Amino acid sequence: MGFLPNKKLYGTATVGTKGQIVIPAEAREELGIKPGDRLYIVNAMHGAGIVCIKEEKLEDMVQQFTAQLEDFRALQQKEDTKE
């Protein structure tokens, strides 16, 4: 189980003078990150770190959330009509 289940440490990255980091090769390969991919940088753990999310994955997450929200609204409307 452990502290971060289903997580993998790919190594470290040092922030350069221009604010750039290099994503470790193993991470790029396993996560399918290619030159030109757009990554969204998100504040994590109340400022203790960042999370990088590929644009396509973020779009998928938003679509899933939207679908679940629509399902929830439909269930709520059914409950409201029963009363």
Secondary structure by P-SEA (a helix, b strand, c coil): ccccccccccbbbbbcccccccccaaaaaaacccccbbbbbbbcccccbbbbbcaaaaaaaaaaaaaaaaaaaaaaaaaaaac
